[in-house]
Amino acid sequence: MRMITGEHLSKTYGEKTIFNAISFSIAERERVGLIGVNGTGKSSLLKLIAGIEEGDSGEIMKPNDYRIAYLPQDPSFDPDLSVLQQIFKGEAAVMKAMRRYESALIQMESGYEDEGIQSEFMNAQKEMDTLNAWEASAEAKAILTKLGITEFSKRMGELSGGQKKRVALAGVLIETPDLLILDEPTNHLDYQSIKWLEDYLGRYNGSVLLVTHDRYFLDAVTNRIFELDGGKLFHYKGNYADFIEAKAVREENERQQSIKQNNLYRRELAWMRRGAKARSTKQKARIQRFDELEDAKGSGGRSSEMEVSIGGDRLGKQVFELKDAVKTFKGNVILDGYNRLIKPKDRIGIVGKNGSGKSTLLNILAGREELTSGELITGQTVKIAYYTQEHEELDENMRMIEYLREAGEYVTTDKGEQISVTSMLERFLFPMSTHGTLIRKLSGGEKRRLFLLRLLMGKPNVLLLDEPTNDLDTETLTVLEDYIHEFTGVVITVSHDRYFLDKTARELLIFNGQGSIDSYIGEYTEYLERSQQVAVKSPAAKKEPAPQAVQKEKKRLSYMEKREWDELEDKMADIESRIEQVNMELQGIGSDFTKAQQLMDESAKLNEQLEHLIERWSYLSEFAE
């Protein structure tokens, strides 16, 4: 079995320890999702495994011919290369052959009569034949097409940022390495491309390690989860849904252990404070034990409780109203006589094609751009917090806590409670030990999380979010989703993230381009599925339904069904009893996470069996005498 293993890996940046003595293994065909709060070292770990960065200690072991392909979050490109030249940049022999052939082909187009060019073209063709590279070339073009890239000779410098990321993704996919490492692969992909990538990775023969904020994608693709938390790496079997369940069990066990530890800590603290006379040579072991407790208490500073319920200023009945709104930008029509009333407590998601004007609408509502014609009426009590795609400039020399204190020493919750800035930082996943950190030492994701907290501390009653999932990790998104759930004001979000919109939006505005805007009441996933169904239906393919045979109405149970009916209740009772027993075992499992995973797997299977039996019982009960 071909696998890669890391043992006792550690990485520090300056004074900050990213991870410490972590170990892992990735076997063939495993699909591993890496989860962690921004700043915990996810990208650093990916680069270390890919061989781009070195760790401070530890070892990565793999076969000599083990190949890794890495997609960074922000790939670099040569602007003068064509799309095909860019994706054939790999050093594998097949990639070199395809690169040589594409170059010879371009030369042939302009110098067909040159014997030297003809000779090079013939030799490039022979090399393609020898290495069977034609299939790889066709596969590359097919992958590019599926990702929405069809102009293969176009220069990279002429592509948009999203198109460049798609080319980079195609480049690593066609290498077919033993391990694919993907950092945010779904960024800039539309629904169809994401679904195609899900299917592609499901069929892929190698292993996959990925970081993504798209929780539906994570759930569909992975069969293992790694979580970086507090410098440690936790391992979970299953997909994202399994991870959430297993983590809940782990944190509950840790909470119970923490209660015992805190009681022990208080006793030890009292002993240490009794004075020097208690600290004789005989007590050195006990002093060491106290130091260990201090370290453990300090490392567990981040609470798993993440409720955020900051009170907002009162919002009147009038929020926004657009009347006959027209907006054009560089010849593109964004709004074309658009009328819209936005009411208190609205939860609106804005989706649609890139360049169709989604962000422009938010800028208009925020007062950052003017309408070409028409009218925008904004309520007098409206107080906006605007989370933009553009990274706001923060004073790099300020400390985190100073930056937040500019907004106030305290915030008031919707229940009237006052919460200090330090508590708010902890609720937003910044441990107490980091509050004095200079902003310049934060990662990009940590800066975005800090900026979001600063916005919310301003007590807005209208929240405008422009692609928040591009920079925020899954745990921070969960915090934000909880905040939105409790938020009494208006939330308007531009996003392509299905999971986030399903949780936070009740209505969708679909930007089709050229001023065409549709409305849909319901979840984004439901809208996408319905759109797909409509797209595959062709009017010409519609046929009259074939006449169905008239079925004889069922009036009573057959002999075999009667026997089944007599046994069903006993079977359901047995399964319910076992489920109750499994749940009791889970509550007392302690820190044996392997056993906890086995019990959760058994519980899932039992519940599935019970659900099937209940459905069968409901059906048979209609005919039982």
Buried (B, 14 or more C-beta within 10 A) or exposed (E): EBBBEBBEBBBBEEEBBBBBEBEBEBEEEBBBBBBBBBBBBBBBBBBBBBEEEEBEEBEBEBEEEEBBBBBBBEBEBEEEBBBBBBBBEBEBEBBBBBBBBBBBBBBBEEEEEEEEBBEBBEEBBEBBEEBEBBEBBEBBBEBBEBBBBEEBEBBBEEBEEBBBBBBBBBBBBBBBBBBBBBBBBBBBBBBBBBBBBBEEBEEBEBBBBBBBBBBBBBBBBBBBBBBBBBBEBBBBBBBBEBBBBBBEBBBBBBEEBBEEBEEEBEEBEEBBEEEEEEBEEEBEEBBEEBEEBBEEEEEBEBBBEBEBBBBBEEBEEBBBBBBEBBBBEEEBBBBBEBEBEBEBEBBBBBBBEBBBBBBBBBBBBBEEBEBEEBEBEBBEBBBBBBBBEEEEEBEEEBBBBBBBBEBEEEBBBEEEEEBBBBBBBBBBBBBEEBBEBEBEBBBBBBBBBBBBBBBBBBBBBBBBBBBBBBBBBBBBBBBBBBBBBEBEBBBBBBBBBBBBBBBBBBEBBBBEBEBEBEEBEEBBBBBBEEEEEEEEEEEEEEEEEEEEEEEEEEEEBEEEBBEBBEEBEEBBEEBBEBBEBBEEBBEEBEEEBEEBBBBBBBBBEBBEBBEEBEEBBEEBEEBEE
